[in-house]
Each structure stands twice: as C-alpha cells, then as structure tokens.
Amino acid sequence: MRLFIAFPLEQSVTSRLAEIIADFRKLGGPIKWVEPENMHLTARFLGETTESKVEALKQIIDTAASHASTIKSIVTEIGGFPNLHRPRVIWTGLDSNATRLVPIAAEIEKAVQQIGFTPEIKPFKPHLTLGRVRDDARIGDSLAYLLHYKLAPIPVTFDTLALIKSTLTPRGPIYEHLHDARFSR
C-alpha cells in the first residue's frame, strides 16, 4: 500500500482553495492541479508500506495526536518550489502559527524511523500543494498571473492526523482514510 500521514483540511478551506485553482485553470498551461477532495497538509510521506506496519502507524498517529493541541493558522501566500519564478510545485503558504505543526511532524518522523522507515531527507515545511508543473518551459502567462495573484487570507484549523492510503489511477490518486486521530487539547 502507498501511504502517508497528513493533517486533513476543513471543507471550508478546500472550497476556498478550489476557487483559487479554478482561477488558475482558466489560464491553461502545463500544470496538473490537485483535486479539492485530495487537499491536505502532508506530515510524512511513507510510500509503499506493508500491511504489517499499519497497526503501528495507527498507534504512532494516536500518540502524536494525544500530545497535540489544536492549531489555528492562516493560508497567506502563493509560492513555488524551488521558487515561484521557476516552479515545479505551486503551493500556498501558512502564517507563523503553522510552525507549531513542526514538533508534531518531528515526533512522527522519529516514530516511523523506529519501525523501519528511512529518514526523510527534506525537512518538514508546512504548505498546501495546489499543483505540479509538468513543463516549466511552457508555463509563460500562468507564471505572470501566479506572481501577481493576490490571495485573500484563509483561516485554517489543524486538529486531526490521518493515515491515508493513496491509490494511483490514470485520472489521479484516490485517497482513503485508514485511520484518523483528533488532537487531545
């Protein structure tokens, strides 16, 4: 199974992000946009995982959630990796309150390593992926629009961790929640 651990988003947030993506889609271009129902903030991508590790992963999520308090943040900006002038990934950034998610992700990282997952190379950076650029040489007008896009702040609450199974299909991934754990505080 292809798995990851994520902070799910409220319907109100995914609806607002869907409106932003709809604006960007009008421009066309070589960008594969994330479907609104698939939006989340990834805490840790696990990749191909054996069934035998699922129970341990559920326990890791339960433990991390039991140590966590609800975090209120705000979606504040449009950005890109490695940067917005030559993006491979287009994302929305969060205000400084989102840094409170970092210790939760670090706890998860330590725990998944203890059950045999290799260490994550990239540090956890709270962001919400909107799309992936397939051919940056053809992004043109879309890039100018992205650089000047004025994002109205979107309040977001993080209060849950989820273990999610991702099944890849020709039309895009299908996500299935295998386990959710609410923050205890």
C-alpha positions in Angstrom: 0.0 0.0 0.0 1.1 3.5 -0.8 0.6 5.5 2.5 1.2 8.9 4.0 0.3 10.7 7.2 -1.4 14.1 6.9 -3.2 16.9 8.6 -6.6 16.9 6.9 -8.3 20.2 5.9 -11.7 21.5 6.7 -14.3 21.6 3.9 -14.4 25.4 4.0 -10.6 25.6 3.4 -10.7 23.1 0.5 -13.6 25.0 -1.1 -11.7 28.3 -1.0 -8.6 26.6 -2.4 -10.7 25.0 -5.1 -11.9 28.5 -6.1 -8.2 29.7 -6.4 -7.3 26.6 -8.5 -10.4 27.3 -10.7 -9.0 30.8 -11.4 -5.6 29.3 -12.3 -7.1 26.6 -14.5 -8.6 29.2 -16.8 -5.1 30.1 -17.9 -4.4 26.6 -19.2 -0.7 25.7 -19.3 1.2 22.6 -18.3 0.1 22.4 -14.7 -1.6 19.3 -13.0 -3.8 20.8 -10.3 -4.7 19.0 -7.1 -8.3 17.9 -6.9 -10.0 19.7 -3.9 -11.1 16.5 -2.3 -7.4 15.4 -2.2 -6.1 18.6 -0.5 -4.2 18.0 2.8 -1.0 19.0 4.5 1.4 16.1 4.4 3.1 15.4 7.7 5.1 12.4 6.4 5.0 10.5 3.1 5.6 6.8 3.7 5.4 5.3 0.3 5.0 1.6 -0.3 4.2 0.1 3.1 3.5 -3.5 4.1 0.1 -4.3 5.8 2.1 -5.5 8.8 3.0 -1.9 9.7 -0.5 -0.4 9.6 -1.3 -1.0 13.2 2.0 0.5 14.4 1.3 3.6 12.2 -2.2 4.0 13.7 -0.6 3.9 17.2 2.0 6.5 16.1 -0.8 8.8 14.9 -2.8 8.2 18.1 0.2 9.0 20.3 1.2 12.1 18.3 -2.4 13.4 18.4 -2.6 12.8 22.1 0.3 15.2 22.6 -1.0 17.9 20.2 -3.2 20.9 20.7 -5.5 22.4 18.1 -3.6 24.9 15.9 -5.2 27.8 14.2 -3.3 29.2 11.2 -4.0 31.3 8.1 -3.2 30.5 4.4 -1.3 33.6 3.4 0.6 33.3 0.1 1.2 31.6 -3.2 4.6 30.1 -3.6 6.6 27.6 -5.6 9.3 25.0 -5.1 12.2 25.7 -5.8 10.8 29.2 -6.3 7.9 30.9 -7.9 10.0 32.1 -10.9 10.7 28.5 -12.0 8.2 26.4 -10.0 8.0 22.6 -10.2 5.3 22.7 -7.4 2.9 25.5 -6.8 1.7 25.8 -3.2 0.1 28.0 -0.6 2.0 29.0 2.5 0.8 29.4 6.0 1.4 32.0 8.7 3.9 31.5 11.5 1.3 29.6 13.7 1.8 26.7 11.3 5.3 26.2 12.7 3.5 24.6 15.7 3.0 21.7 13.4 6.8 21.1 13.1 7.1 19.3 16.5 4.2 17.0 15.6 5.8 16.1 12.3 9.2 15.6 14.1 7.5 13.2 16.6 6.0 11.3 13.7 9.4 11.2 11.9 11.2 9.8 14.9 8.5 7.2 15.5 8.3 6.0 11.8 12.1 5.6 11.7 11.8 3.4 14.8 9.5 1.0 12.9 11.9 0.8 9.9 11.2 3.7 7.6 14.2 5.5 6.2 14.8 9.1 7.4 13.1 11.8 5.5 15.7 13.9 3.5 13.7 17.1 3.2 12.7 19.0 6.4 9.0 19.4 7.1 7.8 22.7 5.7 4.1 23.4 6.2 2.5 24.1 2.9 -0.5 23.1 0.8 0.3 21.8 -2.7 -2.0 23.3 -5.4 -0.4 21.9 -8.5 2.7 20.4 -10.2 4.2 22.0 -13.3 4.7 19.4 -16.0 6.8 21.6 -18.4 8.3 24.7 -16.9 9.4 25.9 -20.3 5.7 26.4 -21.3 4.4 28.0 -18.1 4.5 31.5 -19.6 1.3 33.5 -18.9 0.4 31.3 -15.9 3.7 32.3 -14.2 3.0 36.1 -14.6 -0.5 35.5 -13.2 0.8 33.5 -10.2 3.5 36.1 -9.4 0.8 38.8 -9.1 -2.0 36.8 -7.6 -3.5 38.5 -4.5 -4.5 35.8 -2.1 -7.2 36.7 0.5 -6.2 35.1 3.8 -8.0 31.8 4.6 -8.3 30.7 8.2 -7.5 27.0 8.8 -7.6 24.8 11.8 -5.4 21.7 12.3 -6.9 19.3 14.9 -6.5 15.9 13.3 -3.9 13.5 12.0 -4.8 10.9 9.4 -3.2 7.8 7.9 -4.1 7.9 4.2 -3.8 5.2 1.5 -3.2 6.6 -2.0 -4.2 4.5 -5.0 -2.7 5.9 -8.2 -5.0 5.8 -11.2 -4.8 7.3 -14.7 -7.2 10.1 -13.6 -5.2 10.9 -10.5 -4.8 9.5 -7.0 -7.7 8.2 -4.9 -7.3 8.7 -1.2 -8.8 6.5 1.5 -8.5 7.4 5.2 -7.4 4.3 7.1 -7.3 6.0 10.5 -8.0 9.4 12.0 -6.9 10.8 15.4 -8.2 14.1 16.8 -5.8 16.2 18.8 -6.5 15.9 22.5 -6.1 19.5 23.5 
